[in-house]
Amino acid sequence: MEAMKPKANLTILTDEAMLLPLAQIARAYASETQTPLTIVVKQADSAQQQIEQGLEAHLLITSNYPLIEQLTTQGLTDVSSRKAIARTQLALVTASDLGQQAGLAKRISFASILAATPNLPIYTHEATTIEGARASVLLTGFEFSDTLATRLATKSSHDEIITALRDGPSLGLILAAEAVAEPDIRVISLLPEELSPPVNYDAVVLGSELMAESTAFANYLSTRKTRAIFTQFGYQPPMN
């Protein structure tokens, strides 16, 4: 009897923020279908060039819409395969101890939390990142903008923000999904869409010999099981 041909390995190219939920989803999918998957974190400044030059990747999952549009314009994606799979929001976070001591969870609005913590620094990412850019937008046009501008300080990485929050009384403006992986960091205010639009993640199949297999996995990302995993990691379902 001829031995069964092993299934080809699918390579999923994604943003770093999606690494943890996708790793869990990939394990579940591999167990159910015996299809091996490799999750690769894309480099924002070189992903397009890598794909153009033949990087072996079969599915792209990203919040970088300009990248998807550029690749689609060059005929490197299956246009019909693109679908929204998850979203998250900018959130004001702090170390758990501080949140409990100050009763911050009782505060209703973002502005009221700022007013209740006038002396605390607020850390966020640099403006070149998605969350940093959204935080920068808050510095003009809102009743709290001037106050926020005097307190906002940037850090070069997620780890630096978390370390600063742990080192002393302070707040952070990061994506809600980023806080879930930190057991001692809690969300005290999820910014409403009128203050900060959600960060949406789309999946799109890249042109390859494994487009059918890639499409099958992309469809799996919209199942009830995978939605539960995304929720576990702080993501919300996509807008219909």
Buried (B, 14 or more C-beta within 10 A) or exposed (E): EEEEEEEEBBBBBBBEBBBBBBBBBBEBBBEEBEBBBEBBBBEBEEBBEBBEEEBBBBBBBBBBEEBBEBBBEEEBBBEEBBBBBBBBBBBBBBBBEBBEEBEBEEBEEBBBBBEEBEEBBBBBBBBEBBBBBBBBBBBEEBEBEEBBEEBBEBBEEBEEBBEBBEEEBBBBBBBBBBBBBBEEBBBBBBBEEEBBEBBBBBBBBBBBEBBEBBBBBBEBBBEEEBBEBBBEBBBBEBEE
